[in-house]
Amino acid sequence: MLGRVRKFCARLLHAVRAAPGDGRDKRTHNLFEAAAAYVSACAEDDQARIDEAAGWVSPEALSFGVNELACRAVIALARERDESPGTVARALLGLPAA
């Protein structure tokens, strides 16, 4: 058990020391900020911003944030259009009605 804790602490310390950056941006970003920046950069096909936003959080957190953003967007559009979320999602993806 102690060996696992030691390995975890060593990996954590190594990750902190190896973290890129020049110290200018001390603010941390939450996963929703990262997801919003990532999705908007993808929509604008801005690879530099995509890479930057992808580095703010772990890939798993980014995936969760993008999923949450997609769910909220589909729900908002469904309410706006007075349609079901399934209908809106299929329309956004260009799929035929179910």
Secondary structure, DSSP 4 states (H G I P E B T S, - for coil): -HHHHHHHHHHHHHHHHH----SS------HHHHHHHHHHHHHTT-HHHHHHHHTTS-HHHHHHHHHHHHHHHHHHHHHHHTS-HHHHHHHHTTPPP-
